[in-house]
């Protein structure tokens, strides 16, 4: 019985946006008030596993991403690309604006915008793709990838 009570208390505390009267890590206003974000990522690190050990290769990239209809209070946003729009989850905690999406096949995509200026008012950002397929296909994500770049927050 105590185990169930403790588990229920932990779930309630972790799912609540504020625990107690004070927020331990209040969200940065610029991130909390974001309505749209456009990111460019010029560098990618791709991971894979060899017989002996995991490896990563870094190379130039040309990835752009956009997020619209951001509602941090409700935890929702739309990821927008050239052909479609998909509904995703957004969370702002402290100096981090996180966008999370899980596709129909189980792959997880996470984009984090940091409350740290790069240049021209843009903010530092990272985008990670958690995918793996046994066969690598050119032009498709088939191994874990992590992109580094900047985002314009409006």
Phi, psi and omega per residue, in radians:
X1 nan -0.790 -3.137
X2 -1.105 -0.581 3.128
X3 -1.122 -0.764 3.119
X4 -1.119 -0.738 3.133
X5 -1.112 -0.762 3.117
X6 -1.112 -0.763 3.123
X7 -1.083 -0.769 3.133
X8 -1.119 -0.683 3.117
X9 -1.139 -0.762 3.118
X10 -1.106 -0.755 3.118
X11 -1.078 -0.782 -3.136
X12 -1.112 -0.733 -3.119
X13 -1.178 -0.711 -3.115
X14 -1.279 -0.498 -3.109
X15 -1.541 -0.227 -3.140
X16 -1.388 2.340 3.133
X17 -1.136 -0.492 3.081
X18 -2.311 2.326 3.100
X19 -1.857 2.038 -3.103
X20 1.356 -2.834 -3.071
X21 -1.393 -0.457 -3.092
X22 -1.978 2.546 3.038
X23 -1.505 2.112 -3.046
X24 -1.157 -0.465 -3.137
X25 -2.446 1.373 -3.033
X26 -1.065 2.515 -3.114
X27 -1.197 2.504 3.057
X28 -1.145 2.259 -3.082
X29 -0.956 -0.694 -3.126
X30 -1.075 -0.664 3.127
X31 -1.345 -0.731 -3.128
X32 -1.077 -0.618 -3.090
X33 -1.628 0.101 -3.131
X34 -1.076 2.359 3.079
X35 -1.937 -0.486 3.068
X36 -2.633 2.662 -3.133
X37 -2.451 2.353 3.058
X38 -2.213 2.195 -3.029
X39 -2.107 2.595 2.989
X40 -2.219 2.396 -3.105
X41 -2.230 1.822 -3.076
X42 -1.578 -0.047 -3.110
X43 -2.360 2.450 3.087
X44 -2.333 2.465 2.974
X45 -1.972 2.179 -3.138
X46 -1.949 2.260 -3.132
X47 -1.780 2.680 3.032
X48 -2.714 3.041 3.118
X49 -2.099 2.287 3.037
X50 -1.797 -3.116 3.139
X51 -1.069 -0.656 -3.049
X52 -1.551 -0.653 -3.007
X53 -2.926 2.909 3.017
X54 -1.277 2.633 3.130
X55 -2.426 2.781 3.065
X56 -2.407 2.495 3.097
X57 -2.142 2.308 3.102
X58 -1.878 2.380 3.113
X59 -2.683 2.917 3.085
X60 -1.111 2.655 3.131
X61 -2.457 2.927 3.067
X62 -2.414 0.989 -3.119
X63 -1.653 2.287 2.994
X64 -2.136 2.537 3.128
X65 -2.453 2.661 3.092
X66 -2.438 2.525 3.083
X67 -2.234 2.364 -3.099
X68 -2.300 2.983 3.109
X69 0.892 0.732 -3.118
X70 -1.279 2.235 3.071
X71 -2.292 1.589 -3.069
X72 -1.099 -0.593 3.137
X73 -1.104 -0.711 3.136
X74 -1.529 -0.275 3.140
X75 1.368 0.560 -3.090
X76 -2.223 2.722 3.056
X77 -2.886 2.958 3.046
X78 -2.046 2.272 2.985
X79 -1.523 2.234 -3.044
X80 -2.076 2.270 2.993
X81 -2.283 -2.966 -3.034
X82 -1.101 -0.496 -3.001
X83 -2.009 -0.321 -3.049
X84 -2.719 3.016 3.088
X85 -2.294 2.314 3.113
X86 -2.234 2.469 -3.112
X87 -1.374 2.280 -3.107
X88 -2.340 3.059 3.128
X89 -1.721 2.444 3.099
X90 -2.267 2.468 3.082
X91 -2.417 2.387 3.039
X92 -2.051 2.087 3.077
X93 -2.382 2.121 3.140
X94 0.998 -2.182 -3.093
X95 -1.676 0.420 -3.078
X96 -2.242 2.211 3.010
X97 -1.921 1.952 -3.044
X98 -1.945 2.293 3.031
X99 -1.954 2.240 -3.093
X100 -2.246 2.349 3.138
X101 -2.474 2.369 3.028
X102 -2.075 2.157 -3.108
X103 -1.440 3.076 -3.069
X104 -1.097 -0.345 -3.118
X105 -1.688 -0.076 3.084
X106 1.820 -0.108 3.140
X107 -1.177 2.440 -3.135
X108 -1.881 2.255 3.054
X109 -2.046 2.288 3.116
X110 -2.309 2.272 3.027
X111 -2.106 2.253 3.111
X112 -2.096 2.221 3.036
X113 -1.832 2.183 -3.123
X114 -1.626 2.539 3.074
X115 -1.404 1.052 -3.133
X116 -2.447 2.105 -3.062
X117 -1.289 2.447 3.068
X118 -1.705 -1.306 3.091
X119 -2.778 2.768 3.125
X120 0.896 0.553 3.111
X121 1.367 -0.007 3.106
X122 -1.359 2.787 -3.117
X123 -1.978 2.585 3.085
X124 -1.112 2.571 -3.110
X125 -2.675 2.789 3.054
X126 -2.423 2.505 3.104
X127 -2.244 2.253 -3.086
X128 -2.161 2.387 3.084
X129 -2.064 2.094 3.139
X130 -1.759 1.570 -3.133
X131 -2.408 2.670 3.048
X132 -2.692 2.267 2.977
X133 -2.276 2.580 -3.106
X134 -1.061 -0.577 -3.122
X135 -1.894 2.316 3.100
X136 -1.559 2.239 3.134
X137 -2.022 2.243 3.141
X138 -1.019 2.365 3.101
X139 1.497 -0.135 3.129
X140 -2.083 2.575 3.083
X141 -1.307 2.034 3.128
X142 -2.258 0.001 3.070
X143 -2.438 2.821 3.100
X144 -1.031 2.432 -3.138
X145 -2.325 2.531 3.032
X146 -2.350 2.140 -3.099
X147 -1.830 2.556 -3.138
X148 -2.159 2.342 -3.129
X149 -3.040 -2.547 -3.043
X150 -2.462 2.747 3.122
X151 -2.323 2.533 2.996
X152 -1.673 2.170 -3.103
X153 -1.913 2.217 3.099
X154 -2.128 nan nan
